[in-house]
């Protein structure tokens, strides 16, 4: 039930048995799926400033998820979203007076075991807010909630899928790198 052709999207890489985060970057602009996946798969693997670029020897331990974002709703109350159901994007003015944004995909708060306040506060810190967080300040946040369609594949699954398609397509037609998401 993926929306056709264009969608805001995020690509998340995790690694190892415990599926530690290894990179996550995306866009809130509706992208053509093929070019968007090609671009953000590489960007999140190589340019997430929180991590060193991925290396070839990590490949066998990687999991790649694609999240297509849907159902964007601006809400008046920063508590008006559901853990495990909604992703949230916040916009706020930091202590220097600059506008900042930050987001967590729908699964993040649930995976971390966070409630609404813990999620919001973690998101403020992720967005670079350094000052103490008061309830008054939380009320100034502009919050957008959204949902996502998510698909995950391990490297092993990717290889099996690719091999299956090579037999179908004839070995002379290697698949484009985004094919296993569509």
LUMKOLTI-44947 format. One record per residue: residue number from 1; x, y, z of N, C-alpha, C in turn. Coordinates in steps of 0.001 Angstrom, whole numbers, plus 524288, in hexadecimal, padded with zeros to 5 digits. Example, Ala and Ser with C-alpha at 12.3 -4.5 7.8 and 13.67 -1.06 7.14 Angstrom:
REM residues 2
<num=1; nu=83386; nv=7E9C6; nw=81E78; cau=8300C; cav=7EE6C; caw=81E78; cu=83390; cv=7F31C; cw=81E78>
<num=2; nu=83232; nv=7F736; nw=81BA8; cau=83566; cav=7FBDC; caw=81BE4; cu=83264; cv=8001E; cw=81EBE>
REM end
This chain:
REM residues 182
<num=1; nu=80336; nv=7FB4D; nw=80000; cau=80000; cav=80000; caw=80000; cu=8035F; cv=804EF; cw=80000>
<num=2; nu=807F3; nv=804A8; nw=7FD7A; cau=80B39; cav=8094E; caw=7FD0B; cu=8089A; cv=80D51; cw=7F989>
<num=3; nu=808BA; nv=81239; nw=7FB00; cau=806A6; cav=81647; caw=7F78F; cu=809CC; cv=8164F; cw=7F277>
<num=4; nu=8076A; nv=8178A; nw=7EE1F; cau=80A29; cav=81735; caw=7E924; cu=80E21; cv=81B97; cw=7E856>
<num=5; nu=8124F; nv=81A4D; nw=7E5C9; cau=81612; cav=81DDE; caw=7E354; cu=81903; cv=8219D; cw=7E6DB>
<num=6; nu=81648; nv=82524; nw=7E999; cau=81907; cav=82928; caw=7EC8B; cu=81786; cv=828E0; cw=7F24F>
<num=7; nu=81B69; nv=82969; nw=7F5B4; cau=81A44; cav=82935; caw=7FB4A; cu=81ECF; cv=82B90; cw=7FE53>
<num=8; nu=81DAD; nv=82E1E; nw=802C7; cau=821F1; cav=82F3A; caw=80672; cu=8240D; cv=829F3; cw=80856>
<num=9; nu=8291D; nv=82988; nw=8092B; cau=82B40; cav=8246D; caw=80A9D; cu=8301F; cv=824F4; cw=80DFA>
<num=10; nu=83101; nv=820F2; nw=81120; cau=835C4; cav=8208A; caw=81443; cu=83824; cv=81B2B; cw=8136D>
<num=11; nu=83D4F; nv=81AEE; nw=81348; cau=84012; cav=815F1; caw=812F8; cu=8432F; cv=81546; cw=81801>
<num=12; nu=84255; nv=810EA; nw=81AA7; cau=844E1; cav=80FBC; caw=81FA2; cu=84853; cv=80AEC; cw=81F0E>
<num=13; nu=84D24; nv=80B4D; nw=820C5; cau=850AC; cav=806CB; caw=820F9; cu=85170; cv=8053C; cw=826A6>
<num=14; nu=85118; nv=8001E; nw=827B1; cau=85271; cav=7FE18; caw=82CE2; cu=85658; cv=7F9B2; cw=82C29>
<num=15; nu=85938; nv=7F88F; nw=8304F; cau=85D5E; cav=7F4A9; caw=82FCF; cu=85D68; cv=7F0E3; cw=83466>
<num=16; nu=85EB8; nv=7EBF5; nw=8333B; cau=85FA2; cav=7E807; caw=83747; cu=85AAA; cv=7E5A7; cw=83966>
<num=17; nu=85B5E; nv=7E1C0; nw=83CC9; cau=856E8; cav=7DF02; caw=83F1B; cu=8536E; cv=7E2A1; cw=84233>
<num=18; nu=855E7; nv=7E661; nw=844E6; cau=852E0; cav=7E9F6; caw=8482B; cu=850CA; cv=7EE95; cw=84505>
<num=19; nu=851BF; nv=7EE74; nw=83FE6; cau=84FAB; cav=7F270; caw=83C59; cu=8508E; cv=7F802; cw=83E54>
<num=20; nu=8558D; nv=7F93A; nw=83F2D; cau=856FE; cav=7FE98; caw=840A3; cu=85667; cv=8022F; cw=83BF8>
<num=21; nu=854BD; nv=80705; nw=83D06; cau=85439; cav=80AE0; caw=838DD; cu=8598B; cv=80BD9; cw=8365C>
<num=22; nu=8599F; nv=80C01; nw=8312B; cau=85E8B; cav=80CD1; caw=82E4E; cu=85E23; cv=8116B; cw=82A7B>
<num=23; nu=85956; nv=81378; nw=829E3; cau=8588B; cav=817EA; caw=82670; cu=852BD; cv=81884; cw=8255A>
<num=24; nu=850ED; nv=81D66; nw=82524; cau=84B6D; cav=81E5A; caw=823E2; cu=84ADE; cv=823E9; cw=821DC>
<num=25; nu=8499D; nv=82456; nw=81CDE; cau=848DE; cav=8297D; caw=81A7A; cu=84468; cv=82911; cw=81694>
<num=26; nu=84171; nv=82D3E; nw=81622; cau=83D33; cav=82D41; caw=81260; cu=83B6E; cv=832BD; cw=8112B>
<num=27; nu=836D9; nv=8331A; nw=80EDC; cau=834C4; cav=83824; caw=80D51; cu=82EE5; cv=83862; cw=80E36>
<num=28; nu=82CFD; nv=83D0B; nw=80F88; cau=8275D; cav=83DDD; caw=81001; cu=824FC; cv=83FCB; cw=80AE8>
<num=29; nu=8283A; nv=8408F; nw=806E3; cau=82622; cav=841F1; caw=801BC; cu=82484; cv=83CED; cw=7FEF4>
<num=30; nu=82041; nv=83D25; nw=7FBFD; cau=81EA8; cav=8388E; caw=7F8F9; cu=8229F; cv=837A5; cw=7F4A8>
<num=31; nu=82537; nv=83322; nw=7F4D7; cau=8294F; cav=831DC; caw=7F10B; cu=82756; cv=82DAA; cw=7ED55>
<num=32; nu=82940; nv=82DD4; nw=7E88A; cau=828A2; cav=82953; caw=7E51B; cu=82B36; cv=824AC; cw=7E7E2>
<num=33; nu=8285B; nv=82055; nw=7E85F; cau=82A4F; cav=81C02; caw=7EB8E; cu=82F8B; cv=819F5; cw=7E9A8>
<num=34; nu=8302F; nv=81921; nw=7E49D; cau=8350A; cav=816D1; caw=7E2BC; cu=839B1; cv=81A5D; cw=7E3C4>
<num=35; nu=8394E; nv=81F56; nw=7E24B; cau=83DCA; cav=822C4; caw=7E32F; cu=83E6F; cv=823EB; cw=7E8FE>
<num=36; nu=83A15; nv=8246E; nw=7EBD1; cau=83A53; cav=82573; caw=7F16C; cu=83CEF; cv=8210A; cw=7F465>
<num=37; nu=83B96; nv=81C33; nw=7F30D; cau=83DFD; cav=817BB; caw=7F5B3; cu=843CA; cv=81762; cw=7F471>
<num=38; nu=84511; nv=8183B; nw=7EF7E; cau=84A94; cav=817FD; caw=7EDF4; cu=84DB4; cv=81C0B; cw=7F10D>
<num=39; nu=84B9E; nv=820CB; nw=7F14E; cau=84E6D; cav=82505; caw=7F3E2; cu=84EE7; cv=82423; cw=7F9CA>
<num=40; nu=84A84; nv=822FF; nw=7FC5C; cau=84A9C; cav=822B7; caw=80217; cu=84CE1; cv=81DA9; cw=80434>
<num=41; nu=84CDF; nv=81984; nw=8011B; cau=84F87; cav=814BB; caw=802B8; cu=85558; cv=815D7; cw=80359>
<num=42; nu=85787; nv=818A8; nw=7FF96; cau=85D1C; cav=819FD; caw=7FFDC; cu=85E2D; cv=81E2C; cw=803F6>
<num=43; nu=85AEC; nv=82233; nw=80409; cau=85BC9; cav=8267C; caw=807C0; cu=85BB1; cv=82476; cw=80D5F>
<num=44; nu=857D9; nv=82130; nw=80E9F; cau=85775; cav=81F4F; caw=8140E; cu=85BD1; cv=81B6C; cw=8154F>
<num=45; nu=85DE4; nv=818CB; nw=8115A; cau=86230; cav=81515; caw=81243; cu=8676D; cv=817E4; cw=812EF>
<num=46; nu=8680E; nv=81C3F; nw=8102D; cau=86D3D; cav=81EA3; caw=80FE7; cu=86DAB; cv=82409; cw=8125F>
<num=47; nu=8693A; nv=826BC; nw=81316; cau=86992; cav=82C3D; caw=814A1; cu=866A0; cv=82DA4; cw=81998>
<num=48; nu=864E7; nv=829CC; nw=81CA9; cau=86275; cav=82B02; caw=821AA; cu=866C7; cv=82CC0; cw=82566>
<num=49; nu=8669B; nv=831C1; nw=826F6; cau=86AF7; cav=83402; caw=829F5; cu=86BBA; cv=8316C; cw=82F4D>
<num=50; nu=867E2; nv=82E5D; nw=83107; cau=86873; cav=82BBC; caw=8361D; cu=86BE4; cv=826E7; cw=835DA>
<num=51; nu=86D11; nv=8251A; nw=8310B; cau=86FE5; cav=82027; caw=8305C; cu=87417; cv=820B8; cw=82C25>
<num=52; nu=87832; nv=81D70; nw=82C7A; cau=87BEC; cav=81D4E; caw=82814; cu=87947; cv=81ADA; cw=8234E>
<num=53; nu=87B32; nv=81BFE; nw=81E8F; cau=878DF; cav=8198E; caw=819EE; cu=87926; cv=8139C; cw=81A4B>
<num=54; nu=87542; nv=810ED; nw=81827; cau=87534; cav=80B38; caw=81847; cu=87999; cv=808FC; cw=81509>
<num=55; nu=87B63; nv=8046B; nw=816A5; cau=87F86; cav=801C6; caw=813B6; cu=87D7A; cv=7FC9E; cw=8119A>
<num=56; nu=8803B; nv=7FAA6; nw=80DB1; cau=87EA9; cav=7F5CD; caw=80B16; cu=87E45; cv=7F13F; cw=80EEA>
<num=57; nu=881D1; nv=7F0F9; nw=812B6; cau=881BD; cav=7EC69; caw=8163A; cu=87D16; cv=7EC7C; cw=819F9>
<num=58; nu=87A46; nv=7F0CF; nw=81A46; cau=87587; cav=7F0F0; caw=81D81; cu=870D0; cv=7EE9B; cw=81AAC>
<num=59; nu=87102; nv=7EE5A; nw=8157E; cau=86C7D; cav=7ECC2; caw=81255; cu=8698C; cv=7E806; cw=81468>
<num=60; nu=86C2F; nv=7E3A8; nw=81580; cau=86944; cav=7DEF0; caw=81713; cu=86604; cv=7DF98; cw=81C08>
<num=61; nu=8675A; nv=7E391; nw=81F40; cau=86498; cav=7E43B; caw=8243E; cu=8606C; cv=7E87F; cw=82404>
<num=62; nu=85F73; nv=7EAA4; nw=81F55; cau=85BF8; cav=7EF26; caw=81EDC; cu=8564A; cv=7EDB3; cw=81DCF>
<num=63; nu=852DA; nv=7F10B; nw=81FC9; cau=84D45; cav=7F0E8; caw=81E89; cu=84BE6; cv=7F651; cw=81C6F>
<num=64; nu=848EE; nv=7F669; nw=81833; cau=8475E; cav=7FB68; caw=815F2; cu=84170; cv=7FBD8; cw=81625>
<num=65; nu=83F75; nv=80023; nw=81826; cau=839D0; cav=80122; caw=8183A; cu=83893; cv=805F5; cw=81511>
<num=66; nu=83454; nv=805A9; nw=8123E; cau=83250; cav=80A32; caw=80F7A; cu=82D0D; cv=80B86; cw=811E5>
<num=67; nu=82C62; nv=81075; nw=81379; cau=82773; cav=8124E; caw=815A1; cu=82535; cv=81667; cw=811F0>
<num=68; nu=82080; nv=81559; nw=80FF0; cau=81DBE; cav=81939; caw=80CCC; cu=819E8; cv=81C00; cw=8105E>
<num=69; nu=81A39; nv=82128; nw=81099; cau=81748; cav=82422; caw=8147C; cu=8120A; cv=825FF; cw=81244>
<num=70; nu=80DF8; nv=82576; nw=8157B; cau=808A7; cav=826BD; caw=813BC; cu=805A8; cv=82990; cw=81815>
<num=71; nu=80104; nv=82B60; nw=816E2; cau=7FD42; cav=82D5F; caw=81ACA; cu=7FF76; cv=831A2; cw=81E4F>
<num=72; nu=801B5; nv=835A2; nw=81BFE; cau=803D8; cav=839F0; caw=81F1A; cu=7FF6D; cv=83D2C; cw=82172>
<num=73; nu=7FFC8; nv=83E37; nw=8268B; cau=7FBD2; cav=8415F; caw=82936; cu=7FE7D; cv=84510; cw=82D07>
<num=74; nu=7FD89; nv=84A26; nw=82C70; cau=7FF6C; cav=84DEF; caw=83047; cu=7FBC4; cv=84DBA; cw=834F0>
<num=75; nu=7FE01; nv=84D63; nw=839A2; cau=7FAAD; cav=84D2C; caw=83E4A; cu=7FBEA; cv=851C2; cw=841E8>
<num=76; nu=7F809; nv=85372; nw=844D9; cau=7F8A7; cav=85807; caw=84844; cu=7FB74; cv=856A0; cw=84D51>
<num=77; nu=7FADB; nv=851CC; nw=84F08; cau=7FCD9; cav=8502B; caw=8541A; cu=8015E; cv=84C56; cw=85340>
<num=78; nu=805EA; nv=84D83; nw=85587; cau=80A89; cav=84A38; caw=854B8; cu=809D9; cv=8449D; cw=856C8>
<num=79; nu=805A7; nv=843A1; nw=859E0; cau=804A3; cav=83E5B; caw=85BE6; cu=800EB; cv=83B46; cw=8585F>
<num=80; nu=7FEF5; nv=83DC4; nw=8543E; cau=7FAD7; cav=83B70; caw=8510B; cu=7FD01; cv=837E2; cw=84CC0>
<num=81; nu=7FF59; nv=83383; nw=84E72; cau=8014A; cav=82F89; caw=84ADE; cu=801EB; cv=82A84; cw=84DF8>
<num=82; nu=8023B; nv=82621; nw=84B3C; cau=80247; cav=82118; caw=84DDD; cu=80788; cv=81E5D; cw=84D26>
<num=83; nu=809E6; nv=81CBF; nw=85185; cau=80EDC; cav=819E2; caw=8515C; cu=80E28; cv=814DD; cw=84E31>
<num=84; nu=811AD; nv=813DB; nw=84A97; cau=81171; cav=80F17; caw=84774; cu=80E00; cv=80F83; cw=842A6>
<num=85; nu=80ADD; nv=813B2; nw=84261; cau=8075A; cav=81472; caw=83DEA; cu=8093B; cv=818F3; cw=83A84>
<num=86; nu=80A69; nv=81D58; nw=83D10; cau=80BED; cav=8220C; caw=83A31; cu=811C4; cv=8230E; cw=83A7D>
<num=87; nu=813E5; nv=824CA; nw=8362A; cau=818E9; cav=82774; caw=83641; cu=817B9; cv=82D11; cw=837A5>
<num=88; nu=81B8B; nv=82FD3; nw=839D1; cau=81AB1; cav=83559; caw=83AFC; cu=81F35; cv=8389E; cw=838F3>
<num=89; nu=81DC6; nv=83D38; nw=8370F; cau=8219D; cav=84114; caw=83564; cu=8208B; cv=845FB; cw=83892>
<num=90; nu=82489; nv=847F8; nw=83B31; cau=823C1; cav=84CB7; caw=83E46; cu=826C3; cv=8513D; cw=83BD4>
<num=91; nu=82483; nv=855D7; nw=83C8D; cau=8271C; cav=85AAE; caw=83AFD; cu=82732; cv=85E09; cw=83FE0>
<num=92; nu=82BB9; nv=8605B; nw=84105; cau=82C22; cav=86384; caw=845CC; cu=83033; cv=867CB; cw=844FF>
<num=93; nu=8300F; nv=86B9F; nw=8486A; cau=833E9; cav=86FD1; caw=8485D; cu=837E2; cv=86EAE; cw=84CAF>
<num=94; nu=83CD4; nv=86E0D; nw=84B30; cau=840B6; cav=86CAA; caw=84F2E; cu=8424A; cv=87173; cw=85270>
<num=95; nu=845CD; nv=8707D; nw=8562B; cau=84734; cav=874B5; caw=859D4; cu=849E6; cv=8794C; cw=8571F>
<num=96; nu=84BDD; nv=87872; nw=8525F; cau=84E57; cav=87CBB; caw=84F71; cu=84A7A; cv=87F8B; cw=84BE3>
<num=97; nu=84581; nv=87DCA; nw=84BFD; cau=84190; cav=88055; caw=848C2; cu=8411B; cv=87E24; cw=84338>
<num=98; nu=843C1; nv=879C6; nw=84221; cau=8436D; cav=87761; caw=83CE9; cu=83F39; cv=8732A; cw=83CC4>
<num=99; nu=83CB1; nv=872AC; nw=83841; cau=838C9; cav=86E95; caw=8378C; cu=83B88; cv=86967; cw=8367B>
<num=100; nu=83A0A; nv=8655D; nw=8394B; cau=83C56; cav=86025; caw=83899; cu=837FE; cv=85C21; cw=837ED>
<num=101; nu=8393F; nv=857D3; nw=8353D; cau=8357D; cav=85380; caw=834C9; cu=8383F; cv=84E69; cw=83619>
<num=102; nu=8352B; nv=84A90; nw=837AD; cau=83739; cav=84552; caw=838A6; cu=832B6; cv=8417E; cw=83834>
<num=103; nu=833F6; nv=83C9C; nw=836E9; cau=82FCD; cav=838BE; caw=83640; cu=83166; cv=83374; cw=83863>
<num=104; nu=82D8B; nv=83072; nw=83A14; cau=82E2D; cav=82AE0; caw=83B1D; cu=82A05; cv=827FD; cw=837FA>
<num=105; nu=82B9D; nv=823D0; nw=83561; cau=827F3; cav=82069; caw=832A1; cu=8247A; cv=81DA2; cw=836A1>
<num=106; nu=81FFB; nv=81B8D; nw=834EF; cau=81C24; cav=8195F; caw=838A2; cu=81E3C; cv=81533; cw=83C60>
<num=107; nu=82216; nv=81224; nw=83AA6; cau=823E4; cav=80DCE; caw=83DF5; cu=827A9; cv=80F72; cw=8423B>
<num=108; nu=829F0; nv=81420; nw=841DB; cau=82E4B; cav=81587; caw=84557; cu=82CB2; cv=815B1; cw=84B18>
<num=109; nu=82894; nv=818A6; nw=84C5C; cau=826FD; cav=8192E; caw=851DE; cu=825BC; cv=813DB; cw=85438>
<num=110; nu=82307; nv=81093; nw=85131; cau=82189; cav=80B67; caw=8531D; cu=82659; cv=807FF; cw=85412>
<num=111; nu=829F8; nv=807FE; nw=85047; cau=82EBD; cav=804E0; caw=850E6; cu=831E6; cv=8069E; cw=855A1>
<num=112; nu=831D1; nv=80BB9; nw=856D1; cau=834DB; cav=80DC4; caw=85B31; cu=831EC; cv=80D4E; cw=86067>
<num=113; nu=82CE1; nv=80BF5; nw=8602F; cau=829BB; cav=80BA8; caw=864F6; cu=8286F; cv=81102; cw=86739>
<num=114; nu=8282D; nv=814FB; nw=863E1; cau=8272E; cav=81A4E; caw=865B0; cu=82164; cv=81BA5; cw=865C1>
<num=115; nu=81FE5; nv=81F1D; nw=8696D; cau=81AA8; cav=8216E; caw=8694E; cu=81AEE; cv=82682; cw=86620>
<num=116; nu=81694; nv=8296B; nw=86603; cau=81658; cav=82E2B; caw=862DA; cu=81A95; cv=83225; cw=8645B>
<num=117; nu=81AF7; nv=8333A; nw=8697A; cau=81E9F; cav=83742; caw=86B4C; cu=82445; cv=835B2; cw=86A32>
<num=118; nu=825A6; nv=830CE; nw=86B55; cau=82AFD; cav=82EFA; caw=86A52; cu=82C4E; cv=82F6D; cw=86482>
<num=119; nu=8287B; nv=82E30; nw=86132; cau=82954; cav=82E75; caw=85B8B; cu=82A2E; cv=83417; cw=859CE>
<num=120; nu=826BF; nv=83791; nw=85B98; cau=82730; cav=83D22; caw=85A33; cu=82C6E; cv=83F4F; cw=85C13>
<num=121; nu=82DDA; nv=83E1E; nw=860F1; cau=832B4; cav=84042; caw=86320; cu=8377B; cv=83E22; cw=86039>
<num=122; nu=83761; nv=83922; nw=85EE6; cau=83BA8; cav=836D5; caw=85BEA; cu=83C09; cv=8395A; cw=85685>
<num=123; nu=83781; nv=83A7B; nw=8543B; cau=83754; cav=83CEB; caw=84F11; cu=83963; cv=84284; cw=84F3F>
<num=124; nu=8382E; nv=84557; nw=85370; cau=83A49; cav=84A9E; caw=85423; cu=84041; cv=84A6F; cw=85470>
<num=125; nu=84252; nv=846B2; nw=85763; cau=84802; cav=8462C; caw=857D4; cu=84A53; cv=844A4; cw=8528A>
<num=126; nu=847B7; nv=8410B; nw=84FD2; cau=84985; cav=83F79; caw=84AA1; cu=849BA; cv=84436; cw=846FD>
<num=127; nu=845EC; nv=847B9; nw=84794; cau=845B9; cav=84C70; caw=84463; cu=84971; cv=850B7; cw=84642>
<num=128; nu=84C5F; nv=84FAA; nw=84A6C; cau=8506F; cav=85342; caw=84C25; cu=84ED1; cv=8571D; cw=8505B>
<num=129; nu=84A4B; nv=8562D; nw=852E9; cau=84896; cav=859B3; caw=85714; cu=84BB1; cv=85895; cw=85C07>
<num=130; nu=84E71; nv=85C91; nw=85E06; cau=8520C; cav=85BB3; caw=86265; cu=84FD8; cv=85D57; cw=867B8>
<num=131; nu=84C08; nv=860DA; nw=867B8; cau=84A10; cav=86308; caw=86CA7; cu=846BE; cv=85F02; cw=86F99>
<num=132; nu=845C9; nv=86009; nw=874AB; cau=84228; cav=85CA4; caw=87789; cu=83CCC; cv=85CA4; cw=874D9>
<num=133; nu=83A33; nv=85820; nw=874DA; cau=83526; cav=857A7; caw=87228; cu=830C1; cv=85827; cw=87627>
<num=134; nu=82DA2; nv=85C35; nw=87592; cau=82935; cav=85D06; caw=8791A; cu=8242C; cv=85BA8; cw=87642>
<num=135; nu=82006; nv=85B00; nw=8795A; cau=81AF1; cav=859EE; caw=87708; cu=81929; cv=85E99; cw=873C1>
<num=136; nu=81A75; nv=86345; nw=87593; cau=8192F; cav=86807; caw=8729A; cu=81BAE; cv=867CA; cw=86D2D>
<num=137; nu=820A3; nv=86629; nw=86D18; cau=82356; cav=865F3; caw=86814; cu=820F3; cv=861CA; cw=8647E>
<num=138; nu=81FB0; nv=85D41; nw=866BA; cau=81D5D; cav=85917; caw=86387; cu=81874; cv=85B04; cw=860BE>
<num=139; nu=8157C; nv=85E75; nw=8636E; cau=8109A; cav=86070; caw=8611F; cu=8117F; cv=863F1; cw=85C68>
<num=140; nu=81657; nv=865C6; nw=85BA4; cau=81773; cav=8692A; caw=85720; cu=818F3; cv=86603; cw=8523F>
<num=141; nu=81993; nv=860EB; nw=852DD; cau=81B2A; cav=85D9A; caw=84E79; cu=816BD; cv=85D1D; cw=84A84>
<num=142; nu=81821; nv=85D67; nw=84585; cau=81464; cav=85C3C; caw=8415F; cu=81535; cv=85683; cw=83FE2>
<num=143; nu=8111C; nv=85356; nw=84070; cau=811BA; cav=84DB8; caw=83F9A; cu=80E67; cv=84BCD; cw=83B08>
<num=144; nu=810DB; nv=848C1; nw=837AB; cau=80E1B; cav=84617; caw=83370; cu=80E8B; cv=84041; cw=83463>
<num=145; nu=80A24; nv=83D8D; nw=83431; cau=80A60; cav=837D8; caw=834B8; cu=8097D; cv=83570; cw=82F57>
<num=146; nu=80BA0; nv=830C2; nw=82EA0; cau=80B09; cav=82E0F; caw=8299D; cu=80B65; cv=82834; cw=82A83>
<num=147; nu=80A19; nv=82544; nw=82677; cau=80A96; cav=81F91; caw=826B6; cu=80E7F; cv=81DD1; cw=822A1>
<num=148; nu=80FDF; nv=818C7; nw=822BA; cau=81367; cav=816ED; caw=81EAA; cu=81238; cv=81154; cw=81D1C>
<num=149; nu=8136C; nv=81037; nw=81837; cau=8137E; cav=80AE0; caw=81630; cu=81936; cv=80951; cw=81625>
<num=150; nu=81A77; nv=804FC; nw=818E1; cau=81FF5; cav=803A0; caw=8197D; cu=82109; cv=7FE25; cw=81774>
<num=151; nu=8256B; nv=7FDAC; nw=814B2; cau=82716; cav=7F887; caw=812E7; cu=82CD8; cv=7F7E4; cw=8143E>
<num=152; nu=82E46; nv=7F356; nw=81649; cau=833AE; cav=7F254; caw=817EA; cu=835CD; cv=7ED80; cw=8152C>
<num=153; nu=83AC2; nv=7EDB7; nw=813CF; cau=83D42; cav=7E935; caw=81169; cu=842D3; cv=7E8B4; cw=81376>
<num=154; nu=84467; nv=7E3DF; nw=814AF; cau=849D1; cav=7E2F5; caw=81645; cu=84D21; cv=7E23F; cw=81160>
<num=155; nu=8523F; nv=7E293; nw=81213; cau=855BD; cav=7E1E2; caw=80D9C; cu=85522; cv=7DC68; cw=80B46>
<num=156; nu=85481; nv=7D88A; nw=80EB9; cau=853C2; cav=7D320; caw=80CF1; cu=84EE3; cv=7D2A8; cw=80985>
<num=157; nu=84A94; nv=7D511; nw=80B56; cau=845B9; cav=7D501; caw=8084A; cu=8467A; cv=7D7C8; cw=80314>
<num=158; nu=84962; nv=7DC14; nw=80339; cau=84A6E; cav=7DF06; caw=7FE70; cu=84D53; cv=7DBA3; cw=7FA74>
<num=159; nu=85168; nv=7D8D5; nw=7FC40; cau=85469; cav=7D580; caw=7F8B6; cu=850FB; cv=7D13C; cw=7F65F>
<num=160; nu=84DC2; nv=7CECC; nw=7F9A3; cau=84A4D; cav=7CAA4; caw=7F7C2; cu=8467A; cv=7CCCA; cw=7F3B8>
<num=161; nu=84456; nv=7D14C; nw=7F4D7; cau=8408C; cav=7D3DB; caw=7F165; cu=84321; cv=7D533; cw=7EC30>
<num=162; nu=847EE; nv=7D73C; nw=7EC88; cau=84AB3; cav=7D8E2; caw=7E7D3; cu=84BEE; cv=7D42A; cw=7E460>
<num=163; nu=84D9B; nv=7CFF4; nw=7E6F4; cau=84EF8; cav=7CB37; caw=7E40E; cu=84A27; cv=7C91A; cw=7E13F>
<num=164; nu=845C2; nv=7C8FB; nw=7E3F5; cau=840D0; cav=7C720; caw=7E1C0; cu=83F77; cv=7CA4A; cw=7DCDC>
<num=165; nu=8401A; nv=7CF75; nw=7DD36; cau=83ED2; cav=7D2D7; caw=7D8CA; cu=842BA; cv=7D252; cw=7D457>
<num=166; nu=847AE; nv=7D136; nw=7D5A6; cau=84B8E; cav=7D071; caw=7D183; cu=84A10; cv=7CBD5; cw=7CE21>
<num=167; nu=84823; nv=7C7A6; nw=7D09C; cau=84681; cav=7C313; caw=7CD91; cu=841DC; cv=7C470; cw=7CA24>
<num=168; nu=83E34; nv=7C76D; nw=7CC48; cau=83993; cav=7C8F0; caw=7C94C; cu=83AF8; cv=7CC98; cw=7C4CC>
<num=169; nu=83E7F; nv=7D043; nw=7C5CE; cau=83F91; cav=7D468; caw=7C204; cu=843F0; cv=7D2FE; cw=7BE41>
<num=170; nu=8468A; nv=7CEA4; nw=7BF38; cau=84B35; cav=7CD74; caw=7BC2B; cu=84FC5; cv=7D05E; cw=7BE96>
<num=171; nu=85435; nv=7CDC9; nw=7BF03; cau=858A2; cav=7CFF0; caw=7C1E8; cu=85A86; cv=7D506; cw=7BF71>
<num=172; nu=85977; nv=7D5E8; nw=7BA6D; cau=85B5F; cav=7DA90; caw=7B7C8; cu=8589D; cv=7DF92; cw=7B957>
<num=173; nu=854A1; nv=7DF4B; nw=7BCC8; cau=851C6; cav=7E408; caw=7BE43; cu=851FD; cv=7E4CE; cw=7C420>
<num=174; nu=85675; nv=7E6C1; nw=7C616; cau=856A3; cav=7E79E; caw=7CBC2; cu=85275; cv=7EB93; cw=7CD49>
<num=175; nu=8505C; nv=7EADA; nw=7D1EB; cau=84C10; cav=7EE33; caw=7D393; cu=84E1B; cv=7F35B; cw=7D59A>
<num=176; nu=84B14; nv=7F77F; nw=7D4DC; cau=84C8E; cav=7FC67; caw=7D769; cu=84C6B; cv=7FBA9; cw=7DD50>
<num=177; nu=84F8F; nv=7FEB4; nw=7E02E; cau=8503E; cav=7FDB5; caw=7E5D9; cu=84B45; cv=7FE72; cw=7E901>
<num=178; nu=84757; nv=8014A; nw=7E6E6; cau=842BD; cav=8024D; caw=7EA17; cu=83E84; cv=7FE45; cw=7E958>
<num=179; nu=83F84; nv=7FA72; nw=7E5EC; cau=83B3C; cav=7F721; caw=7E435; cu=838AE; cv=7F40B; cw=7E898>
<num=180; nu=83BD0; nv=7F282; nw=7EC82; cau=83996; cav=7EF2B; caw=7F092; cu=8360F; cv=7F220; cw=7F458>
<num=181; nu=83562; nv=7F736; nw=7F3AC; cau=831B3; cav=7FA04; caw=7F70C; cu=82C67; cv=7FA9F; cw=7F488>
<num=182; nu=82C36; nv=7FA54; nw=7EF43; cau=82768; cav=7FC1F; caw=7ECB8; cu=82353; cv=7F7D7; cw=7EC86>
REM end
